[in-house]
């Protein structure tokens, strides 16, 4: 029995032939419907209740329409694979079906095995063609949305296609231009036509080696001139070397700079078209390899930018202006890193390489962290932030905490970014349709009072690289919502949106989670790590990286902490230094010349002395499989470039057993600064400080702190310490909380 259980419409006017073929088909496991005439076959195909997967068509039907005519009419109505049955010779059959999009023919006396094999082959070819058509439509959408238009030319059928976008630029309606090779003669300026045709001929004669690209004048319907670059290439050749299909695009060059940018985009799109012709699996592998390499090449210099930026932020000798410039560099670098991570996430999702990491976690802690993270950001923009979760929300659950956090971070970031006044709310509750005691359907709403989303934009808001008008003004790659929906679906949930322009938006996540009695462990210390304590001991750290700037970054961060460092530029040098110097820990790049980090790690770990020395991979490889490969080689920790200084300190603290220094650690046994302690400073002075922090006026802030020394010197010194560390979030939080404490105290006295 055929495992696919598909239905074949047999069109055969001779009953004896029909019965014989039907027996063969049913024996092979196919479902069979029968039509005696072409007219009857067309009616059956058009019947909405009929489930027909393939047409097996006799070429010579007795009366009315013959098989080739019937096939043409059917294909006008529905895309179905057609296989012809015939008693004619091969040459006669091919002549009759030459211009029909069929999947070949079978001789009537071929036998059941040949018939079954031909049908299966037709199904496979049809499915491959449908996939190719979908990929082609995607590329059309991409080209249409990014260029001024594109075109296609089919030499065998003398057919031509002009994209709607460029047709509209020329001022023509849908049916006003010919769909043949006469299209070129109709729209190209008469003076430019000979040169254009000459370039086309050269391109064909050279088998595509001579490029077809030229600046051409086009004549609009109203007679005016439109200048554009027209470029294309033959992408399909026949066996005899003649061209079959040619594709190309237009770039409006009214502004020369825009034309240059579009030319780069054209090259990328042409490359994408070539890649899309391959199978989906091969295309995904090629894209993943490209993105991995691109990620590595971008992360390597970005590591130096952010690393030195972090080191400079700690330099107390910088002026206020220099410090602000450094912070701008760091913000811009982190923004670039977020865009890169979004692109890699999208790639992993599309390639099916993103997997879930199910583990117990504390749902309440996650929500509390989000509140702490976004409350200050919202208040700094004059917005209120409401965080609500009901008593029916379980404290602990089993799921992928990191991916849930990423979804909520994206939604809350967008809400705060696009909202100018009013506020943002995060509401969480257990959906009433819970699937039993073991599981909970978590319903999460992120609502804002922002500008809302236009109905037309709303339909495509979750598509990659699609942005609303507000999104384009705010910047970004247009990937956040697409990634969030894909992650929600990967976790077995869904992400939806309700919005109306001018009335804000509400994004809703419905996510199934399994209840748990406990979380993964104690909550991680939320305070920022600013260093590690070495207890007076000089720890030796071997830094291995082929890029000097990356070694310099690690030296700039670790030497001020009292670590002794030595450097190596490859694995071979690292083995020599390790044997001579006996470091306490090794920071190892994984991709280097001569000997890479994987081999160097294996050799060090194979040595009795090296087995106990922790090795932390510090690499620009960003995919999970790269991390697994590093751990298989024997590393004890993994840092992705560009890393944050606190990630480096945490990794060294963990592997060497050292205590981490946090941003709010007290010095010399002093009591940490609290919002209550700040109430001794007059409200007017605190308000000026708060405004200075919000505007980045550090000179004004220090002036107010100096004045506060006369009121409470100890409190002023703690404020000054926070200002020197540029801990703006802590300063803003303390000053805002002090105002609230004073207000609460006033209500209590009343």
C-alpha distance (Angstrom), angle and dihedral (degrees) to the residues before:
residue distance angle dihedral
X1 . . .
X2 3.78 . .
X3 3.79 105.7 .
X4 3.80 94.3 -145.3
X5 3.84 93.5 58.2
X6 3.79 93.0 -150.7
X7 3.80 125.2 169.9
X8 3.81 124.0 -123.6
X9 3.80 124.1 -160.3
X10 3.82 106.7 -143.4
X11 3.82 111.8 -156.6
X12 3.83 107.1 -165.7
X13 3.79 126.9 140.1
X14 3.84 96.6 -162.4
X15 3.80 108.7 80.5
X16 3.81 96.5 -154.1
X17 3.81 91.0 51.8
X18 3.79 90.8 45.2
X19 3.83 92.4 52.0
X20 3.79 92.3 48.1
X21 3.79 93.8 49.4
X22 3.82 92.2 43.2
X23 3.81 90.8 54.7
X24 3.78 90.4 52.0
X25 3.79 91.7 49.3
X26 3.79 95.5 47.6
X27 3.79 90.8 46.5
X28 3.81 88.0 56.1
X29 3.82 89.9 52.1
X30 3.81 101.1 -103.5
X31 3.79 124.2 137.8
X32 3.82 111.1 -123.7
X33 3.82 135.6 -152.3
X34 3.82 120.5 -179.7
X35 3.81 133.4 -144.8
X36 3.81 124.0 177.4
X37 3.81 98.4 -162.1
X38 3.77 137.9 35.8
X39 3.80 91.2 -117.9
X40 3.79 91.5 54.0
X41 3.82 90.7 48.3
X42 3.82 91.5 53.1
X43 3.81 91.3 50.5
X44 3.81 91.4 50.3
X45 3.80 92.5 49.4
X46 3.81 91.5 49.6
X47 3.81 91.8 49.6
X48 3.82 104.6 107.6
X49 3.78 91.5 -148.1
X50 3.79 94.4 54.7
X51 3.79 116.8 99.9
X52 3.80 105.8 -156.2
X53 3.79 121.9 164.4
X54 3.83 102.9 175.7
X55 3.83 139.4 12.9
X56 3.83 118.3 -135.0
X57 3.81 101.1 -166.3
X58 3.79 131.5 -169.6
X59 3.81 106.8 -140.0
X60 3.81 95.2 -146.6
X61 3.81 109.2 52.2
X62 3.81 115.5 -177.8
X63 3.79 102.5 -123.2
X64 3.80 138.6 7.9
X65 3.81 116.4 6.1
X66 3.80 118.6 14.3
X67 3.80 123.5 -135.1
X68 3.81 97.5 -92.0
X69 3.82 92.4 49.7
X70 3.80 91.3 46.9
X71 3.81 91.5 49.7
X72 3.82 91.2 52.2
X73 3.80 91.9 52.2
X74 3.80 93.3 46.3
X75 3.81 92.7 49.7
X76 3.80 89.6 52.6
X77 3.80 87.9 60.7
X78 3.79 105.2 35.0
X79 3.81 137.3 10.5
X80 3.80 102.3 -119.8
X81 3.79 130.2 149.8
X82 3.82 111.3 -106.7
X83 3.83 123.9 -158.0
X84 3.80 118.1 -176.0
X85 3.81 127.5 -138.8
X86 3.77 115.8 -150.2
X87 3.77 146.5 164.5
X88 3.82 91.8 -160.5
X89 3.78 126.9 102.7
X90 3.79 118.7 -90.4
X91 3.81 93.2 -104.9
X92 3.81 92.1 51.8
X93 3.80 92.4 48.6
X94 3.79 94.6 47.9
X95 3.80 91.1 49.8
X96 3.81 91.7 54.6
X97 3.82 97.6 45.2
X98 3.79 97.8 35.4
X99 3.81 95.8 114.8
X100 3.79 97.7 35.1
X101 3.82 119.9 98.8
X102 3.80 92.5 -126.2
X103 3.78 132.4 145.2
X104 3.81 97.3 -125.2
X105 3.76 133.1 -88.1
X106 3.82 140.9 -84.6
X107 3.78 125.4 -144.6
X108 3.79 111.4 -120.4
X109 3.79 92.5 -124.9
X110 3.81 95.2 49.4
X111 3.80 96.5 105.2
X112 3.79 134.4 -125.1
X113 3.82 97.7 -72.2
X114 3.81 93.9 54.1
X115 3.80 91.3 44.2
X116 3.82 92.3 50.1
X117 3.82 92.2 47.1
X118 3.82 91.7 48.8
X119 3.80 91.7 51.5
X120 3.80 92.8 48.7
X121 3.79 90.5 48.8
X122 3.81 89.9 49.8
X123 3.81 90.8 53.2
X124 3.81 91.7 50.1
X125 3.78 92.8 48.2
X126 3.80 91.8 46.8
X127 3.82 92.5 51.2
X128 3.81 90.5 48.2
X129 3.82 90.4 49.9
X130 3.81 91.1 49.5
X131 3.80 90.7 51.7
X132 3.79 90.3 49.2
X133 3.81 90.5 49.2
X134 3.81 91.3 51.9
X135 3.80 91.4 49.5
X136 3.80 90.0 47.8
X137 3.81 91.3 52.0
X138 3.79 90.1 50.8
X139 3.78 90.3 52.3
X140 3.80 90.2 47.6
X141 3.80 89.8 54.4
X142 3.80 91.1 48.7
X143 3.79 93.5 48.5
X144 3.80 92.1 43.6
X145 3.80 91.8 51.7
X146 3.79 96.6 46.4
X147 3.82 107.6 33.4
X148 3.78 135.1 43.8
X149 3.79 91.0 -101.0
X150 3.80 142.9 -60.1
X151 3.79 140.2 -128.7
X152 3.77 141.0 -152.2
X153 3.81 130.4 -156.4
X154 3.80 126.6 -163.3
X155 3.81 110.1 -163.3
X156 3.82 98.6 -169.6
X157 3.81 95.5 55.5
X158 3.83 96.0 30.0
X159 3.81 87.8 -125.6
X160 3.81 125.7 147.5
X161 3.80 133.2 -171.3
X162 3.81 127.7 -158.2
X163 3.79 118.4 -167.8
X164 3.82 116.4 -115.8
X165 3.79 92.1 -120.9
X166 3.80 96.1 60.5
X167 3.80 91.2 38.0
X168 3.82 88.2 56.7
X169 3.81 90.6 48.0
X170 3.79 87.0 57.5
X171 3.80 90.3 48.7
X172 3.81 98.3 -117.6
X173 3.79 128.2 136.7
X174 3.79 125.2 -127.5
X175 3.82 97.4 -90.3
X176 3.82 99.7 32.4
X177 3.81 99.2 88.8
X178 3.83 126.9 63.1
X179 3.79 119.1 -108.3
X180 3.82 93.5 -141.1
X181 3.80 138.4 77.8
X182 3.83 86.7 -78.1
X183 3.81 86.1 77.4
X184 3.81 90.9 82.9
X185 3.81 93.0 51.4
X186 3.82 89.8 48.3
X187 3.81 99.2 55.2
X188 3.84 106.0 25.7
X189 3.79 116.7 90.2
X190 3.85 109.4 -103.8
X191 3.81 92.3 -122.4
X192 3.82 91.8 53.5
X193 3.81 96.6 43.0
X194 3.86 98.6 83.6
X195 3.80 93.0 50.1
X196 3.80 91.5 46.4
X197 3.80 92.8 51.3
X198 3.82 90.6 46.2
X199 3.82 91.4 53.8
X200 3.80 89.9 47.8
X201 3.81 91.1 52.2
X202 3.82 91.9 49.0
X203 3.80 90.3 50.1
X204 3.81 91.6 53.2
X205 3.81 96.2 42.8
X206 3.81 91.4 51.4
X207 3.81 90.9 50.3
X208 3.80 89.9 -116.6
X209 3.81 96.7 -48.0
X210 3.81 92.3 112.7
X211 3.80 106.2 64.6
X212 3.78 121.5 -125.1
X213 3.80 105.1 -138.5
X214 3.77 131.1 126.1
X215 3.78 144.4 148.6
X216 3.80 104.7 -108.0
X217 3.77 135.8 -176.7
X218 3.80 114.6 -129.9
X219 3.78 124.6 -162.4
X220 3.78 115.2 -132.5
X221 3.78 121.6 -145.0
X222 3.80 90.2 -101.6
X223 3.82 90.8 53.2
X224 3.80 97.2 -105.5
X225 3.82 121.8 130.4
X226 3.79 127.0 -110.7
X227 3.81 117.9 -168.8
X228 3.80 116.3 -148.8
X229 3.76 141.0 158.0
X230 3.80 109.2 -115.5
X231 3.80 114.0 -162.0
X232 3.77 132.3 165.0
X233 3.75 147.5 140.0
X234 3.77 141.7 -148.8
X235 3.80 106.4 -101.3
X236 3.80 99.0 178.0
X237 3.80 129.0 45.2
X238 3.79 129.5 -171.8
X239 3.81 121.5 -124.6
X240 3.80 90.5 -101.5
X241 3.81 90.9 55.9
X242 3.78 96.9 -104.3
X243 3.83 119.1 133.5
X244 3.82 119.1 -101.6
X245 3.81 107.3 173.0
X246 3.80 132.2 16.0
X247 3.78 126.8 -176.6
X248 3.76 132.0 -172.1
X249 3.77 146.2 149.9
X250 3.78 144.3 -134.6
X251 3.80 128.6 -124.4
X252 3.76 119.9 -164.1
X253 3.81 105.1 -133.1
X254 3.77 99.2 -170.1
X255 3.79 86.0 123.5
X256 3.78 113.0 38.3
X257 3.79 95.8 -149.5
X258 3.76 91.4 53.8
X259 3.81 88.9 50.0
X260 3.82 91.4 54.6
X261 3.78 91.6 51.3
X262 3.77 91.4 47.7
X263 3.80 91.1 51.8
X264 3.80 90.1 59.7
X265 3.76 89.3 48.1
X266 3.79 89.8 49.1
X267 3.80 91.0 56.3
X268 3.78 91.6 51.1
X269 3.79 91.8 47.8
X270 3.80 92.2 48.9
X271 3.80 88.3 51.6
X272 3.79 89.6 49.0
X273 3.81 90.2 52.5
X274 3.80 90.9 54.1
X275 3.78 92.4 48.2
X276 3.81 92.5 47.4
X277 3.81 90.8 60.0
X278 3.79 89.2 68.2
X279 3.78 122.0 78.5
X280 3.80 117.9 -74.6
X281 3.79 92.5 -111.8
X282 3.81 94.1 52.1
X283 3.81 90.9 45.8
X284 3.81 92.1 52.1
X285 3.80 91.7 49.4
X286 3.78 92.1 50.1
X287 3.80 92.2 47.1
X288 3.79 92.5 48.1
X289 3.79 91.7 50.5
X290 3.80 90.5 49.3
X291 3.79 93.9 47.8
X292 3.79 92.3 46.9
X293 3.79 90.6 53.3
X294 3.81 92.6 42.8
X295 3.78 90.1 49.6
X296 3.80 91.3 50.9
X297 3.79 93.0 48.1
X298 3.82 93.0 48.4
X299 3.79 96.4 41.5
X300 3.81 93.2 52.3
X301 3.85 97.1 63.5
X302 3.81 90.6 32.4
X303 3.80 87.8 58.4
X304 3.81 89.6 59.0
X305 3.81 92.3 46.1
X306 3.80 95.6 50.2
X307 3.81 94.0 35.3
X308 3.79 95.2 54.9
X309 3.80 88.6 39.5
X310 3.81 90.1 57.2
X311 3.78 90.8 47.1
X312 3.81 91.6 50.0
X313 3.82 91.2 49.7
X314 3.79 87.1 63.3
X315 3.81 93.3 52.0
X316 3.83 107.6 106.8
X317 3.82 91.7 -166.9
X318 3.82 92.9 71.8
X319 3.77 118.4 107.4
X320 3.79 118.3 -121.8
X321 3.81 90.4 -103.6
X322 3.81 92.5 49.9
X323 3.79 91.5 47.1
X324 3.81 91.2 52.4
X325 3.80 90.4 49.1
X326 3.81 90.1 52.4
X327 3.80 90.4 50.0
X328 3.82 89.2 51.1
X329 3.82 89.9 52.9
X330 3.80 90.6 49.9
X331 3.82 93.7 47.2
X332 3.80 90.9 49.9
X333 3.79 91.8 47.5
X334 3.78 92.4 49.7
X335 3.81 89.7 49.0
X336 3.81 90.2 53.4
X337 3.81 89.4 48.6
X338 3.81 91.2 52.1
X339 3.80 90.4 51.8
X340 3.80 90.6 49.4
X341 3.80 91.5 49.2
X342 3.81 90.7 49.0
X343 3.79 91.0 53.3
X344 3.81 91.7 48.5
X345 3.81 91.3 47.6
X346 3.80 90.4 51.5
X347 3.79 90.3 49.2
X348 3.80 92.8 50.5
X349 3.81 90.8 48.6
X350 3.80 93.6 49.4
X351 3.81 91.5 46.8
X352 3.80 92.0 47.9
X353 3.79 90.9 -121.2
X354 3.79 97.0 122.0
X355 3.81 110.6 99.5
X356 3.79 134.2 -175.1
X357 3.79 123.2 -108.3
X358 3.79 104.3 -154.2
X359 3.79 115.1 -162.0
X360 3.82 138.8 139.1
X361 3.80 114.7 -88.4
X362 3.79 139.5 166.7
X363 3.79 108.0 -102.0
X364 3.82 92.8 -169.4
X365 3.82 91.6 54.3
X366 3.81 89.9 51.0
X367 3.80 91.8 52.8
X368 3.81 91.9 44.9
X369 3.81 90.5 51.6
X370 3.79 90.5 52.1
X371 3.79 90.5 50.6
X372 3.81 91.7 51.1
X373 3.78 91.0 46.9
X374 3.81 97.7 49.7
X375 3.81 104.2 31.1
X376 3.79 94.1 76.4
X377 3.80 91.6 42.2
X378 3.80 91.2 51.8
X379 3.81 94.5 45.0
X380 3.81 91.1 49.4
X381 3.82 87.2 59.9
X382 3.81 92.7 47.2
X383 3.82 93.5 -105.4
X384 3.79 130.8 130.6
X385 3.80 119.4 -129.3
X386 3.81 120.4 -149.9
X387 3.82 117.9 -166.3
X388 3.79 115.9 -176.0
X389 3.79 131.7 168.6
X390 3.76 123.8 170.4
X391 3.78 129.9 -126.5
X392 3.80 89.0 -107.1
X393 3.82 90.9 67.0
X394 3.84 107.1 102.5
X395 3.77 116.8 -124.4
X396 3.79 93.8 -138.8
X397 3.80 130.2 34.2
X398 3.79 140.5 165.5
X399 3.79 115.4 -118.9
X400 3.80 145.0 94.6
X401 3.79 101.2 -57.5
X402 3.82 94.6 -177.8
X403 3.80 94.1 55.2
X404 3.82 93.2 44.1
X405 3.81 88.3 50.3
X406 3.81 90.3 50.3
X407 3.81 92.0 52.1
X408 3.80 93.2 49.4
X409 3.81 92.4 43.6
X410 3.81 90.0 54.4
X411 3.80 93.3 48.2
X412 3.82 95.4 45.2
X413 3.81 92.6 44.2
X414 3.80 90.7 53.3
X415 3.80 92.1 46.2
X416 3.82 93.3 52.1
X417 3.81 93.0 41.1
X418 3.81 96.2 52.2
X419 3.81 98.8 38.4
X420 3.82 114.0 92.0
X421 3.81 98.6 176.7
X422 3.78 138.2 4.9
X423 3.77 114.4 33.7
X424 3.77 154.1 -85.1
X425 3.80 128.2 -105.9
X426 3.80 132.6 -161.9
X427 3.81 112.5 -165.0
X428 3.79 123.7 -178.7
X429 3.80 128.9 -175.6
X430 3.78 140.3 148.8
X431 3.79 111.5 -95.8
X432 3.80 113.6 -116.6
X433 3.82 90.6 -126.7
X434 3.81 93.5 68.5
X435 3.83 113.1 168.3
X436 3.81 96.7 -129.8
X437 3.80 138.3 -59.4
X438 3.81 96.0 -62.5
X439 3.81 95.7 55.6
X440 3.80 135.7 43.1
X441 3.80 129.4 -158.4
X442 3.78 102.0 -138.1
X443 3.82 113.0 -151.3
X444 3.82 113.9 -159.7
X445 3.82 124.1 -177.8
X446 3.81 124.3 -170.4
X447 3.80 108.1 -168.4
X448 3.80 130.4 179.2
X449 3.79 140.1 177.4
X450 3.80 92.9 -132.3
X451 3.81 129.6 129.4
X452 3.80 94.6 -72.4
X453 3.79 126.1 -137.6
X454 3.79 127.9 -79.5
X455 3.81 114.2 -113.8
X456 3.82 93.1 -118.6
X457 3.81 92.2 49.7
X458 3.80 90.5 44.7
X459 3.81 91.6 65.6
X460 3.81 92.4 61.3
X461 3.80 101.9 28.3
X462 3.82 93.4 113.5
X463 3.81 95.1 51.3
X464 3.83 116.3 108.3
X465 3.82 113.9 -96.8
X466 3.83 91.0 8.1
X467 3.80 114.2 130.0
X468 3.77 134.6 179.0
X469 3.80 119.6 -127.4
X470 3.81 89.9 -97.3
X471 3.80 89.6 48.8
X472 3.79 92.9 53.8
X473 3.80 90.6 50.6
X474 3.82 92.1 49.0
X475 3.81 93.9 48.0
X476 3.79 131.2 -133.0
X477 3.80 135.7 121.6
X478 3.79 98.6 -84.1
X479 3.80 93.0 -117.9
X480 3.81 104.3 107.6
X481 3.81 98.3 85.3
X482 3.80 93.2 40.0
X483 3.80 90.3 53.0
X484 3.81 92.2 44.6
X485 3.82 92.7 53.4
X486 3.81 91.7 46.3
X487 3.81 91.2 49.3
X488 3.80 91.8 48.0
X489 3.80 90.3 51.6
X490 3.81 91.4 45.3
X491 3.82 87.7 56.5
X492 3.81 90.0 51.6
X493 3.80 95.7 -101.7
X494 3.78 137.9 97.0
X495 3.80 139.0 -123.2
X496 3.81 120.9 -146.5
X497 3.80 136.1 170.7
X498 3.78 137.3 -145.6
X499 3.79 118.2 -168.9
X500 3.75 144.1 146.2
X501 3.77 124.3 -165.3
X502 3.78 109.6 -96.3
X503 3.83 94.8 12.6
X504 3.81 103.7 77.7
X505 3.80 129.1 -114.5
X506 3.78 139.4 -90.9
X507 3.79 121.4 -156.1
X508 3.81 114.3 -166.3
X509 3.80 127.9 -161.0
X510 3.79 120.7 -166.6
X511 3.80 109.6 -169.4
X512 3.82 131.1 173.7
X513 3.80 113.2 -138.7
X514 3.77 131.9 175.9
X515 3.80 114.3 -122.7
X516 3.80 118.8 -118.2
X517 3.77 135.1 -165.3
X518 3.79 93.7 -140.6
X519 3.78 142.8 15.3
X520 3.79 129.9 -117.0
X521 3.81 93.4 -87.6
X522 3.80 141.7 -65.9
X523 3.79 116.3 -18.5
X524 3.78 113.3 -94.4
X525 3.79 115.8 -108.8
X526 3.82 103.1 -97.0
X527 3.79 94.5 -155.4
X528 3.78 118.1 108.9
X529 3.82 114.6 -101.4
X530 3.80 111.1 -130.1
X531 3.82 101.0 172.7
X532 3.79 148.4 -33.4
X533 3.80 131.8 -98.7
X534 3.79 115.0 -127.8
X535 3.81 95.3 -169.9
X536 3.79 92.2 -124.2
X537 3.80 92.5 -60.8
X538 3.79 119.4 124.6
X539 3.80 106.4 -126.5
X540 3.80 115.6 -159.0
X541 3.83 114.5 -136.9
X542 3.81 122.2 -171.2
X543 3.82 112.0 -151.8
X544 3.82 113.9 -158.5
X545 3.82 117.6 -171.8
X546 3.80 133.7 128.1
X547 3.82 91.3 -141.1
X548 3.81 112.9 79.3
X549 3.82 92.1 -155.9
X550 3.81 90.5 58.5
X551 3.81 91.2 50.4
X552 3.80 89.5 48.4
X553 3.82 91.0 53.2
X554 3.80 92.1 54.9
X555 3.79 90.8 45.9
X556 3.81 91.4 50.7
X557 3.82 90.8 52.7
X558 3.81 100.5 40.3
X559 3.79 106.9 35.8
X560 3.84 92.9 64.9
X561 3.83 86.7 56.4
X562 3.80 91.0 59.6
X563 3.81 99.2 -101.9
X564 3.81 120.7 144.1
X565 3.80 111.8 -133.6
X566 3.79 137.2 -162.9
X567 3.79 124.7 -178.9
X568 3.81 137.5 -141.5
X569 3.80 128.1 -175.8
X570 3.82 97.7 -151.8
X571 3.78 143.4 7.5
X572 3.80 94.9 -90.5
X573 3.81 92.3 56.0
X574 3.81 89.6 44.8
X575 3.82 92.2 57.2
X576 3.80 90.5 52.3
X577 3.84 94.6 47.8
X578 3.81 90.8 44.6
X579 3.80 91.4 55.4
X580 3.81 93.4 47.0
X581 3.84 101.7 38.4
X582 3.85 106.7 29.4
X583 3.83 98.4 -145.4
X584 3.80 120.9 -154.2
X585 3.84 91.1 -134.0
X586 3.80 139.3 4.7
X587 3.82 128.4 -140.9
X588 3.81 102.6 -156.0
X589 3.80 129.8 -166.8
X590 3.81 109.8 -150.3
X591 3.83 103.2 -150.4
X592 3.81 112.2 57.5
X593 3.80 137.6 134.9
X594 3.84 124.2 -103.1
X595 3.83 92.8 19.4
X596 3.80 123.3 7.5
X597 3.78 126.6 -139.1
X598 3.81 94.7 -102.3
X599 3.81 93.6 60.2
X600 3.82 93.1 40.5
X601 3.82 90.2 51.9
X602 3.81 92.3 49.3
X603 3.82 91.9 51.1
X604 3.80 94.2 46.8
X605 3.82 92.3 47.5
X606 3.81 90.4 48.1
X607 3.82 88.6 60.8
X608 3.81 116.0 86.5
X609 3.80 91.6 -130.8
X610 3.79 93.6 44.9
X611 3.81 96.2 50.1
X612 3.82 90.4 77.3
X613 3.83 96.1 44.4
X614 3.83 112.3 97.0
X615 3.81 114.9 -127.0
X616 3.80 118.9 -161.6
X617 3.79 116.3 -162.3
X618 3.82 110.5 -134.9
X619 3.78 104.4 -173.1
X620 3.78 144.0 147.1
X621 3.82 91.7 -133.2
X622 3.81 105.1 115.3
X623 3.81 107.2 -177.4
X624 3.81 125.1 99.0
X625 3.80 92.0 -122.7
X626 3.81 89.2 57.6
X627 3.80 89.5 54.8
X628 3.80 91.0 48.9
X629 3.80 90.5 49.8
X630 3.82 90.6 52.3
X631 3.81 93.0 50.1
X632 3.81 90.0 47.8
X633 3.81 87.4 55.8
X634 3.82 88.7 56.1
X635 3.81 109.3 -97.4
X636 3.80 118.5 151.4
X637 3.81 97.9 -150.4
X638 3.80 140.1 16.1
X639 3.82 129.5 -142.3
X640 3.80 122.1 -178.9
X641 3.79 117.8 -145.4
X642 2.91 124.8 -90.0
X643 3.79 90.9 43.3
X644 3.78 128.4 177.6
X645 3.82 117.1 -116.8
X646 3.81 90.6 -118.0
X647 3.83 89.8 56.9
X648 3.80 89.7 54.1
X649 3.82 92.7 47.6
X650 3.81 92.4 47.1
X651 3.81 91.7 50.0
X652 3.81 93.1 49.6
X653 3.80 91.8 43.1
X654 3.79 91.2 52.2
X655 3.81 97.4 45.0
X656 3.82 95.7 41.9
X657 3.81 97.0 36.4
X658 3.81 93.7 -118.6
X659 3.78 127.1 150.9
X660 3.80 115.9 -110.0
X661 3.80 120.0 -130.8
X662 3.81 112.8 -133.9
X663 3.78 128.0 -153.3
X664 3.81 92.1 -112.5
X665 3.82 98.3 42.5
X666 3.79 108.5 132.0
X667 3.77 119.5 -119.9
X668 3.78 122.9 -128.1
X669 3.81 93.4 -6.0
X670 3.80 93.2 -56.8
X671 3.81 119.6 154.9
X672 3.84 111.8 -104.7
X673 3.77 115.9 -109.4
X674 3.82 114.3 -94.8
X675 3.78 133.6 -170.2
X676 3.81 89.8 -116.8
X677 3.82 90.2 58.3
X678 3.80 90.2 55.3
X679 3.81 92.6 61.0
X680 3.83 88.3 81.5
X681 3.81 86.9 71.8
X682 3.82 112.2 80.2
X683 3.82 115.6 -98.3
X684 3.82 91.6 -122.2
X685 3.80 92.0 56.2
X686 3.83 91.5 46.4
X687 3.81 90.3 51.1
X688 3.82 90.5 54.4
X689 3.82 89.9 48.3
X690 3.81 91.1 49.6
X691 3.82 91.4 50.7
X692 3.81 90.6 48.4
X693 3.82 91.6 52.8
X694 3.80 91.8 47.4
X695 3.82 92.6 51.0
X696 3.83 94.6 40.4
X697 3.83 92.2 -116.7
X698 3.81 97.5 150.5
X699 3.79 93.3 165.5
X700 3.80 89.7 57.3
X701 3.81 90.9 46.1
X702 3.80 93.2 52.4
X703 3.80 89.9 48.1
X704 3.82 89.8 56.3
X705 3.84 92.2 45.0
X706 3.81 89.9 51.8
X707 3.82 89.3 52.2
X708 3.83 89.6 49.0
X709 3.82 91.2 60.2
X710 3.79 88.5 78.9
X711 3.82 88.9 59.4
X712 3.85 101.6 40.2
X713 3.80 117.0 -7.4
X714 3.85 95.6 -171.3
X715 3.80 93.4 52.7
X716 3.81 91.3 45.2
X717 3.84 91.1 52.2
X718 3.82 91.2 53.0
X719 3.81 90.4 49.4
X720 3.80 89.5 49.6
X721 3.83 90.6 51.5
X722 3.80 90.3 54.8
X723 3.81 90.4 47.7
X724 3.82 91.6 51.3
X725 3.82 89.6 52.9
X726 3.83 90.0 47.9
X727 3.80 88.6 -127.1
X728 3.82 92.4 163.1
X729 3.78 95.8 161.9
X730 3.81 92.5 55.3
X731 3.81 92.1 45.6
X732 3.80 93.1 49.7
X733 3.80 91.9 45.7
X734 3.82 93.7 49.9
X735 3.81 94.2 46.0
X736 3.81 93.0 47.2
X737 3.80 92.3 45.9
X738 3.80 91.3 49.4
X739 3.79 89.4 57.1
X740 3.81 89.7 51.0
X741 3.83 92.3 47.3
X742 3.80 90.8 52.4
X743 3.81 91.0 48.7
X744 3.82 91.6 50.2
X745 3.79 91.1 48.1
X746 3.81 89.6 52.0
X747 3.81 91.9 52.7
X748 3.82 90.0 48.9
X749 3.82 91.7 54.2
X750 3.79 89.8 50.3
